[in-house]
Amino acid sequence: MDKNKKGIECLQEGKFEEAIKYFSEAIEENPTDPVAYINFGNVLVAVKEIERAVKFFEKAIELDEQASAAYYCLGNLYYEQEQYELAVNYFEKAKNKGLNNNDIYFMIGMCFVQLGNPKLALPYLQRSVELNADDIEARFQYALVLAQSEVYDEAIHQFTIVVNQDSQHADAYYNLGVAYLGYKEDPVKAEEFFNKAINIQPDHVLSGYGIKMIEKMRETDE
């Protein structure tokens, strides 16, 4: 019986005590295998034992410096702890150790977003979208940093793809409204997008504020 596989099944089912039992046995049977330490660390993260989890991930790296999953797990752990500089450091290490999927680029990009540096986030989020064109959240975040970097036409293009992929994405409609109001100077189109956002999410406060702004602009023009 593969103890790691059974442990992962228990972890996914929320059976944390059973998962710990299987991963403990896997470590006892093969104490030099980093995989069991990574899995054990993930259980500890799930039960909020963060300091212990760090030690297990670090042990996995001690056993195998190329264990990209351990670096990635540490990156996620520190991201959730809002320690974004530490997180990006571990995500970069995971990437350099061979992890090359859209998620690693997305997480590095999001670290830079949280650190208030959209221009550094931009190439990572762009690469994330290139690697998985169906990842709506990655594309939405990419569009946001394009707008923050004042690359408005491409931002509008990306927000449009988002609403084509997910017709219920209220925040994407709102951001299209902002772009059409501020950049395109087209209040009619902007109001249309704000209304779409509110139809999807009636309590979308920012879209409501956008509509009021347009109404005041019309009153001023009159």
Buried (B, 14 or more C-beta within 10 A) or exposed (E): EEBBEBBBBBBEEEBBEBBBBBBBBBBEEEEEBBBBBBBBBBBBBEEEBBEEBBBBBBBBBEBBEEBBBBBBBBBBBBBEEEBBEBBBBBBBBBBEBEBEEBBBBBBBBBBBBBBEBBEBBBBBBBBBBEBBEEBBEBBBBBBBBBBBBEBBEBBBEBBBBBBEBBEEBBBBBBBBBBBBBEBBEBBEBBBBBBBBBBEBBEEBEBBBEBBEBBEEEEEEEE
